[in-house]
C-alpha cells in the first residue's frame, strides 16, 4: 500500500492559513502589503484546505489498519473540525474580498475574530489528525510517570 496523499497535502493549508492570520494581524500596523499578502495566503490556504479535505478518505485504510473500528469516531471528530475550519476560513476569504470592494468598518474586526476562531479549529483539526498518526492504540494522552 502506498503513502496516502492526504498526509502530504495537509501541511500546506496549515502553514498558509497560519501565516495568513499572522499577516492579517500585522496588517493592523502595516496595512497595504500585509493585508494583500494575507488575502493571497487565505486564498491559497483555502484551496489547499479543500484539496486536503477531499483527499482525507485516502488515509482511512492506513488508520483502520492501525486502529481497527475505533478509527471511525476519531476520523469523524477530525473531519468535523476540518469542515468547521474550512467554513471559517471560507468566511474570512469572503469578507476580505468584500472589503476590497465595499470597505465597511465592521469587516476587519469580524475578520480578526474569525481568524482567531479559525486558528483554534485548525489546531484542533491537527491535534485529532496527529492523534491518529502518532498515538498507539490504547495509549492515553497522559504523560508517562
HUZIWO-V773140 format. One line per field, one symbol per residue. phi: phi as a letter, one per 20 degrees, with the letter a starting at -180 (. if undefined). psi: psi as a letter, one per 40 degrees, with the letter a starting at -180 (. if undefined). A space follows every 50 residues. Layout:
phi->???
psi->???
This chain:
phi->.efffgffeffffgfffffffgffffffddfgffffffffffffffffff ffffegffefgffffedmffffffffffffffffgffffffgfgfffgff dcfffeffffffffffffffffffffffffffedeegnfeefffe
psi->hihiddddddddddddddddddddddeddgccdddddddddddddddddd ddddeddeedddddddeaeedddddddddddddddddddddddddddddd dggideddddddddddddddddddddddddddddiiheiieiii.
